[in-house]
Amino acid sequence: MSAETPAVPGRDEHYIRVIRRNFRAWRGDRPFWAGLFVMLGGLPIAYFPYANLQIGHLTLAMATTAGAGSLIIGVLLVVLGISLWFQKHVRTFAGVAAILLALVSIPVSNLGGFLIGFLFSLVGGAMAVAWAPGAPQQPQPVQEATDQKGDALEGALPAEPETVAEPETVDEADTVDEPNDLSGTSPANGANGRHSAG
């Protein structure tokens, strides 16, 4: 293989480049960033009510009476974030649920994980609701390029002349006698709507 030979994608590339390209394609087919934000929002909401802050020899416990509620909200947000990654068709439900859980976390879980988890979950839920799958790319036609002599460039296919079909005109006199029924069960052909099995 010479230095002028181009690398074949997927075969002659380094494995890290192939993994990165595959991950980028996977990430582009789903609301990846919305799921990541929702998961990142669920972690502080679930963690802060159970955290102990050490200031010198003083231990400050932030456990509240709603610790179980905070844990449930945080775990649900993490599960919704994962479902946004692997079940992209539930994006609207997961986004609305993440927004509602973020709002509920304000009174339940120390202002929604000190507003960190609340903001991450709210933004991630909004991104999930707003995400729409992209349209598949259509192959682009080969454009004609000519050099100074007027000949086509090397490797270009010759262009075929385009023909425009004229719309057919239908006389109303021709369509009056013909039924417009495509099912084949009109009384004119002897069928009464029942299908025979044999």
C-alpha positions as a Markdown table, in Angstrom:
| # | Residue | x | y | z |
|---|---|---|---|---|
| 1 | Met | 0.0 | 0.0 | 0.0 |
| 2 | Ser | 1.5 | 3.3 | -1.0 |
| 3 | Ala | 1.2 | 6.7 | 0.6 |
| 4 | Glu | -1.1 | 7.8 | -2.2 |
| 5 | Thr | -3.6 | 5.0 | -1.6 |
| 6 | Pro | -6.6 | 6.3 | 0.4 |
| 7 | Ala | -7.5 | 4.5 | 3.6 |
| 8 | Val | -10.7 | 2.4 | 3.3 |
| 9 | Pro | -13.1 | 3.5 | 6.1 |
| 10 | Gly | -13.7 | 0.9 | 8.7 |
| 11 | Arg | -10.9 | -1.4 | 7.5 |
| 12 | Asp | -7.6 | 0.5 | 7.3 |
| 13 | Glu | -8.4 | 2.9 | 10.2 |
| 14 | His | -7.2 | 2.9 | 13.8 |
| 15 | Tyr | -9.7 | 1.1 | 16.1 |
| 16 | Ile | -10.2 | 4.2 | 18.2 |
| 17 | Arg | -11.2 | 6.3 | 15.2 |
| 18 | Val | -13.8 | 3.6 | 14.3 |
| 19 | Ile | -15.2 | 3.5 | 17.8 |
| 20 | Arg | -15.4 | 7.2 | 17.9 |
| 21 | Arg | -17.3 | 7.3 | 14.5 |
| 22 | Asn | -19.7 | 4.6 | 15.7 |
| 23 | Phe | -20.3 | 6.4 | 19.0 |
| 24 | Arg | -21.0 | 9.7 | 17.1 |
| 25 | Ala | -23.5 | 7.9 | 14.8 |
| 26 | Trp | -25.2 | 6.3 | 17.8 |
| 27 | Arg | -25.3 | 9.6 | 19.7 |
| 28 | Gly | -26.8 | 11.4 | 16.7 |
| 29 | Asp | -29.8 | 9.0 | 16.5 |
| 30 | Arg | -31.2 | 9.7 | 19.9 |
| 31 | Pro | -31.6 | 12.6 | 22.4 |
| 32 | Phe | -28.1 | 11.9 | 24.0 |
| 33 | Trp | -27.5 | 15.3 | 25.6 |
| 34 | Ala | -31.1 | 15.4 | 27.1 |
| 35 | Gly | -30.5 | 11.9 | 28.7 |
| 36 | Leu | -27.2 | 13.0 | 30.0 |
| 37 | Phe | -28.6 | 16.2 | 31.6 |
| 38 | Val | -31.5 | 14.3 | 33.1 |
| 39 | Met | -29.1 | 11.8 | 34.7 |
| 40 | Leu | -26.8 | 14.4 | 35.9 |
| 41 | Gly | -29.8 | 16.2 | 37.5 |
| 42 | Gly | -30.9 | 13.0 | 39.3 |
| 43 | Leu | -27.6 | 12.5 | 41.0 |
| 44 | Pro | -27.4 | 15.6 | 43.3 |
| 45 | Ile | -31.1 | 15.3 | 44.1 |
| 46 | Ala | -30.6 | 11.7 | 45.4 |
| 47 | Tyr | -27.2 | 12.4 | 47.0 |
| 48 | Phe | -27.5 | 15.6 | 49.0 |
| 49 | Pro | -30.2 | 14.5 | 51.5 |
| 50 | Tyr | -27.8 | 11.6 | 52.5 |
| 51 | Ala | -24.6 | 13.5 | 52.5 |
| 52 | Asn | -22.6 | 14.4 | 55.6 |
| 53 | Leu | -20.5 | 17.6 | 55.3 |
| 54 | Gln | -17.4 | 17.6 | 57.5 |
| 55 | Ile | -16.2 | 21.0 | 58.7 |
| 56 | Gly | -13.1 | 20.4 | 60.8 |
| 57 | His | -14.4 | 18.2 | 63.7 |
| 58 | Leu | -18.0 | 19.2 | 63.1 |
| 59 | Thr | -20.2 | 16.9 | 61.1 |
| 60 | Leu | -23.2 | 18.6 | 59.4 |
| 61 | Ala | -25.8 | 16.0 | 58.4 |
| 62 | Met | -28.2 | 17.2 | 55.7 |
| 63 | Ala | -30.7 | 14.3 | 56.1 |
| 64 | Thr | -34.2 | 15.5 | 55.9 |
| 65 | Thr | -37.6 | 13.8 | 56.6 |
| 66 | Ala | -38.1 | 13.6 | 52.9 |
| 67 | Gly | -34.9 | 11.6 | 52.3 |
| 68 | Ala | -36.8 | 8.6 | 50.8 |
| 69 | Gly | -38.7 | 10.9 | 48.5 |
| 70 | Ser | -35.4 | 12.5 | 47.3 |
| 71 | Leu | -33.9 | 9.1 | 46.7 |
| 72 | Ile | -37.0 | 8.0 | 44.6 |
| 73 | Ile | -37.0 | 11.2 | 42.6 |
| 74 | Gly | -33.2 | 10.9 | 41.9 |
| 75 | Val | -33.4 | 7.3 | 40.9 |
| 76 | Leu | -36.4 | 8.0 | 38.6 |
| 77 | Leu | -34.5 | 10.8 | 36.9 |
| 78 | Val | -31.5 | 8.5 | 36.3 |
| 79 | Val | -33.8 | 5.8 | 34.9 |
| 80 | Leu | -35.5 | 8.4 | 32.7 |
| 81 | Gly | -32.1 | 9.6 | 31.4 |
| 82 | Ile | -31.1 | 6.0 | 30.6 |
| 83 | Ser | -34.4 | 5.4 | 28.8 |
| 84 | Leu | -33.8 | 8.5 | 26.7 |
| 85 | Trp | -30.6 | 6.9 | 25.5 |
| 86 | Phe | -31.9 | 3.4 | 24.7 |
| 87 | Gln | -35.7 | 4.0 | 24.1 |
| 88 | Lys | -35.8 | 7.1 | 22.0 |
| 89 | His | -39.5 | 6.7 | 21.1 |
| 90 | Val | -40.5 | 7.6 | 24.7 |
| 91 | Arg | -38.7 | 10.9 | 24.5 |
| 92 | Thr | -41.8 | 13.0 | 25.0 |
| 93 | Phe | -43.0 | 11.1 | 28.0 |
| 94 | Ala | -39.6 | 10.9 | 29.6 |
| 95 | Gly | -39.1 | 14.7 | 29.0 |
| 96 | Val | -42.4 | 15.7 | 30.6 |
| 97 | Ala | -41.8 | 13.3 | 33.5 |
| 98 | Ala | -38.3 | 14.7 | 34.0 |
| 99 | Ile | -39.7 | 18.2 | 34.1 |
| 100 | Leu | -42.4 | 17.3 | 36.6 |
| 101 | Leu | -40.0 | 15.4 | 38.8 |
| 102 | Ala | -37.6 | 18.4 | 38.7 |
| 103 | Leu | -40.4 | 20.7 | 39.9 |
| 104 | Val | -41.4 | 18.2 | 42.6 |
| 105 | Ser | -37.8 | 18.0 | 43.8 |
| 106 | Ile | -37.8 | 21.7 | 44.8 |
| 107 | Pro | -39.9 | 21.2 | 48.0 |
| 108 | Val | -38.9 | 17.6 | 48.6 |
| 109 | Ser | -35.2 | 17.5 | 48.1 |
| 110 | Asn | -33.3 | 20.5 | 49.5 |
| 111 | Leu | -34.4 | 22.9 | 46.8 |
| 112 | Gly | -33.9 | 20.3 | 44.1 |
| 113 | Gly | -30.4 | 19.3 | 45.1 |
| 114 | Phe | -29.5 | 23.0 | 45.8 |
| 115 | Leu | -30.9 | 24.0 | 42.4 |
| 116 | Ile | -28.1 | 22.0 | 40.6 |
| 117 | Gly | -30.2 | 18.9 | 40.1 |
| 118 | Phe | -33.3 | 20.9 | 39.4 |
| 119 | Leu | -31.7 | 23.0 | 36.6 |
| 120 | Phe | -30.0 | 20.0 | 35.0 |
| 121 | Ser | -33.3 | 17.9 | 35.0 |
| 122 | Leu | -35.4 | 20.8 | 33.8 |
| 123 | Val | -33.1 | 21.6 | 30.9 |
| 124 | Gly | -32.6 | 17.9 | 30.0 |
| 125 | Gly | -36.4 | 17.3 | 30.1 |
| 126 | Ala | -37.0 | 20.3 | 27.8 |
| 127 | Met | -34.3 | 19.1 | 25.4 |
| 128 | Ala | -36.0 | 15.7 | 25.3 |
| 129 | Val | -39.4 | 17.1 | 24.5 |
| 130 | Ala | -37.9 | 19.4 | 21.8 |
| 131 | Trp | -35.7 | 16.7 | 20.2 |
| 132 | Ala | -36.8 | 15.3 | 16.8 |
| 133 | Pro | -35.0 | 12.7 | 14.7 |
| 134 | Gly | -33.2 | 14.0 | 11.7 |
| 135 | Ala | -34.2 | 13.1 | 8.2 |
| 136 | Pro | -32.0 | 10.5 | 6.5 |
| 137 | Gln | -29.6 | 12.0 | 4.1 |
| 138 | Gln | -30.5 | 11.7 | 0.4 |
| 139 | Pro | -27.7 | 10.8 | -2.0 |
| 140 | Gln | -26.7 | 13.9 | -3.9 |
| 141 | Pro | -26.8 | 13.8 | -7.7 |
| 142 | Val | -23.5 | 14.1 | -9.5 |
| 143 | Gln | -23.2 | 17.6 | -10.8 |
| 144 | Glu | -21.7 | 18.1 | -14.3 |
| 145 | Ala | -18.4 | 19.8 | -14.2 |
| 146 | Thr | -16.6 | 20.7 | -17.4 |
| 147 | Asp | -13.1 | 21.7 | -18.1 |
| 148 | Gln | -12.0 | 24.4 | -20.6 |
| 149 | Lys | -12.5 | 22.2 | -23.6 |
| 150 | Gly | -16.1 | 21.5 | -22.8 |
| 151 | Asp | -15.6 | 17.8 | -22.1 |
| 152 | Ala | -16.8 | 16.2 | -19.0 |
| 153 | Leu | -14.2 | 15.6 | -16.3 |
| 154 | Glu | -12.6 | 12.2 | -15.9 |
| 155 | Gly | -14.8 | 9.8 | -14.0 |
| 156 | Ala | -18.1 | 11.7 | -14.4 |
| 157 | Leu | -21.1 | 9.9 | -15.8 |
| 158 | Pro | -22.7 | 11.4 | -18.9 |
| 159 | Ala | -25.9 | 13.2 | -18.2 |
| 160 | Glu | -29.1 | 11.8 | -19.5 |
| 161 | Pro | -31.5 | 14.2 | -21.0 |
| 162 | Glu | -34.4 | 15.0 | -18.8 |
| 163 | Thr | -37.9 | 14.4 | -20.1 |
| 164 | Val | -40.9 | 16.0 | -18.5 |
| 165 | Ala | -44.0 | 14.0 | -18.7 |
| 166 | Glu | -47.1 | 16.0 | -19.5 |
| 167 | Pro | -50.1 | 15.4 | -17.2 |
| 168 | Glu | -52.8 | 13.2 | -18.8 |
| 169 | Thr | -56.1 | 14.8 | -19.5 |
| 170 | Val | -59.1 | 12.8 | -18.5 |
| 171 | Asp | -62.4 | 13.3 | -20.2 |
| 172 | Glu | -65.4 | 13.3 | -18.0 |
| 173 | Ala | -67.4 | 11.3 | -20.6 |
| 174 | Asp | -64.9 | 8.4 | -20.3 |
| 175 | Thr | -65.2 | 8.1 | -16.5 |
| 176 | Val | -69.0 | 8.2 | -16.1 |
| 177 | Asp | -69.6 | 4.6 | -17.0 |
| 178 | Glu | -66.7 | 3.1 | -15.1 |
| 179 | Pro | -67.1 | 2.6 | -11.4 |
| 180 | Asn | -64.5 | 4.2 | -9.1 |
| 181 | Asp | -64.4 | 1.2 | -6.8 |
| 182 | Leu | -61.0 | -0.4 | -6.5 |
| 183 | Ser | -62.0 | -3.1 | -4.1 |
| 184 | Gly | -63.5 | -5.4 | -6.8 |
| 185 | Thr | -66.8 | -5.9 | -4.8 |
| 186 | Ser | -69.2 | -3.8 | -6.9 |
| 187 | Pro | -72.5 | -5.2 | -8.1 |
| 188 | Ala | -71.5 | -4.5 | -11.7 |
| 189 | Asn | -69.0 | -7.4 | -11.6 |
| 190 | Gly | -71.2 | -9.8 | -9.8 |
| 191 | Ala | -69.5 | -9.6 | -6.4 |
| 192 | Asn | -71.6 | -8.8 | -3.3 |
| 193 | Gly | -68.8 | -7.9 | -0.9 |
| 194 | Arg | -68.2 | -11.4 | 0.4 |
| 195 | His | -64.8 | -13.0 | -0.3 |
| 196 | Ser | -64.6 | -16.6 | -1.4 |
| 197 | Ala | -62.0 | -18.9 | 0.1 |
| 198 | Gly | -61.7 | -21.3 | -2.7 |
